[in-house]
Amino acid sequence: MEKMIMVKVYSVFVSHSWDHSDDLINLHSLLNKRGYFYHDSQEVTKDNPINSKNEIYIKRRLRELIRNSNILLALAGIYASHSEWMSWEIETAKELGIPIVGIIPRGQERISKVVSDNSIEDIHWNTESIIQAIRNYAKWQE
């Protein structure tokens, strides 16, 4: 008789600033290179935007993506404190009970107060630390 092995696939929403998309690309590269870790990305990117100028519609779509996530990773560069969209995404995750972990981009000395005030933990840019935080804090829907 064969044993079935169930692989966990984490649904991850990364709150980020489009002006700093390199951080998002680098984070995904880091996660994708890690063996024995599987994730689906839920965020909207400038390369794959919601094609609408209607803020209510955009927020509804983003809320669904956040709701369907196991965790929200917030890129904690200082720029996050100046992004209305990132603040809204973080507040929405809190409201929906989605855990928030801050990811400190490489070389950042200062981090966003918006992120640090709302995150369970702020993690430095290290593959194993980020993977461990996702595994520790991801919320699984019943």
Secondary structure, 3 states (H helix, E strand, C coil): CCCCCCCCEEEEEEECCHHHHHHHHHHHHHHHHCCCCEEEECCCECCECCCCCCHHHHHHHHHHHHHCCCEEEEECEHHHHHCHHHHHHHHHHHHHCCCEEEEECCCCCCECHHHHHHCCEEEECCHHHHHHHHHHHCCCCC
